[in-house]
Amino acid sequence: MQSFSAEDPSCSRYSGPIRPALTSFADEVCATVARLFAYVGVLALFGILGIRAWDQLQVELAAEPAAEAGWSAADRSPPAFALSRHGASDNSEKSDSYIVFRHPLGGRRDVMRWPAPDQKTVAELEIYRPGAEYGPAAMARGELAARMLGPGAEVEAAGVIESKFGSIALLRRAGAKEGAGSCLGFFQRIDHPALQLSGWSCQGDSLPARRAAINCMLNRLMLLSTGNEPKLAELFAQAELRRGHCTSAAASTDWITDAGNPHLRGTF
C-alpha cells in the first residue's frame, strides 16, 4: 500500500504559494494599520493647531481697537454724555476728544479721552450701549486691557469702588507694583438697560488716589441725550440720587478733577 506522507509532492505543491500569500497579506494589513495610525496622528495634530490658532484669533480680535473690529466713527452723531463741572452737576463739559463709534449690529460707544501735554492718553472713559454684537465679559475685559496697556497685556483684580452706578470692579496690570504712574482700570456691566462702563486713569501717586479719581470721574458722568431710551434716562436719574462728591485726594492728584477744570483737548 502506498503511503501519503507530509512530503508527498501531491500535498505540498499548494503549500508553497499559499504561505507566502498569507504572509504578504498580513504584512499589508500591518502596513495599512500603521498608515491609518499615522493619518489619525496627523489629523489630530492639525486639529490641535487649528484650535490653538482659533483661540489666538479670539484674543487678537478682543484686543483690536473698536474701529478695527467692525466699528466705525460716527462723526455726525452728537455727544450723548458729558462730565459735569467740578462741584456743579448742571453744567456740562464738552471737548474735541469726544468721539462716537457705531456697529452695524446696533451698538454704540461714546468715548472720552484725556491727553497729557505730550498728547499721550492718560485717562479714558467709555460708555457702551450694546446691540446684537454684545460679547462676553471676559472678551470685554481683554479689550480694556489692550486699550489701557497695549496688545497682549494681562490684568488682575484690584478691588472695587462704590460709585453712583453701584460697585465698580477695578483692574491693573498683572503683577504690577504700587507706585506713581501705574494705570488703574475699571469695568462694570449694567443689565437693565444694557450698558457697559469702562476706562482707566494713570494719574495719582498711590492706589487710593487713583481709586478716588476714577470714582470722581464716574460721579461726574451725566446724560445729555437719551436717544429715545427712557430706561437709560431713568438709570441716570436714579444714579444722581446716589451721587457723591469728589474727594480732596482725587482733586489733588488727578488733573481731571482739578479746580480749574481745563477743557479736554486733542483728537484720537
Residue, then its C-alpha position, 0 to 999 in steps of 0.5 A: m500500500q502506498s503511503f501519503s506522507a507530509e512530503d508527498p509532492s501531491c500535498s505540498r505543491y499548494s503549500g508553497p504559494i499559499r504561505p507566502a500569500l498569507t504572509s504578504f497579506a498580513d504584512e499589508v494589513c500591518a502596513t495599512v494599520a500603521r498608515l491609518f495610525a499615522y493619518v489619525g496622528v496627523l489629523a489630530l495634530f492639525g486639529i490641535l493647531g487649528i484650535r490653538a490658532w482659533d483661540q489666538l484669533q479670539v484674543e487678537l480680535a478682543a484686543e483690536p481697537a473698536a474701529e478695527a473690529g467692525w466699528s466705525a466713527a460716527d462723526r455726525s452723531p452728537p455727544a450723548f454724555a458729558l462730565s459735569r463741572h467740578g462741584a456743579s452737576d448742571n453744567s456740562e463739559k464738552s471737548d474735541s476728544y469726544i468721539v462716537f463709534r457705531h456697529p452695524l449690529g446696533g451698538r454704540r460707544d461714546v468715548m472720552r479721552w484725556p491727553a497729557p501735554d505730550q498728547k499721550t492718553v492718560a485717562e479714558l472713559e467709555i460708555y457702551r450701549p450694546g446691540a446684537e454684537y454684545g460679547p462676553a465679559a471676559m472678551a470685554r475685559g481683554e479689550l480694556a486691557a489692550r486699550m489701557l496697556g497695549p496688545g497682549a497685556e494681562v490684568e488682575a483684580a484690584g478691588v472695587i469702588e462704590s460709585k453712583f452706578g453701584s460697585i465698580a470692579l477695578l483692574r491693573r496690570a498683572g503683577a504690577k507694583e504700587g507706585a506713581g504712574s501705574c494705570l488703574g482700570f475699571f469695568q462694570r456691566i449694567d443689565h437693565p438697560a444694557l450698558q457697559l462702563s469702562g476706562w482707566s486713569c494713570q494719574g495719582d501717586s498711590l492706589p487710593a488716589r487713583r481709586a478716588a479719581i476714577n470714582c470722581m470721574l464716574n460721579r461726574l458722568m451725566l446724560l445729555s441725550t437719551g436717544n429715545e431710551p427712557k430706561l437709560a434716562e431713568l438709570f441716570a436719574q436714579a444714579e444722581l440720587r446716589r451721587g457723591h462728591c469728589t474727594s480732596a485726594a482725587a482733586s489733588t492728584d488727578w488733573i481731571t478733577d482739578a479746580g480749574n477744570p481745563h477743557l479736554r483737548g486733542t483728537f484720537 
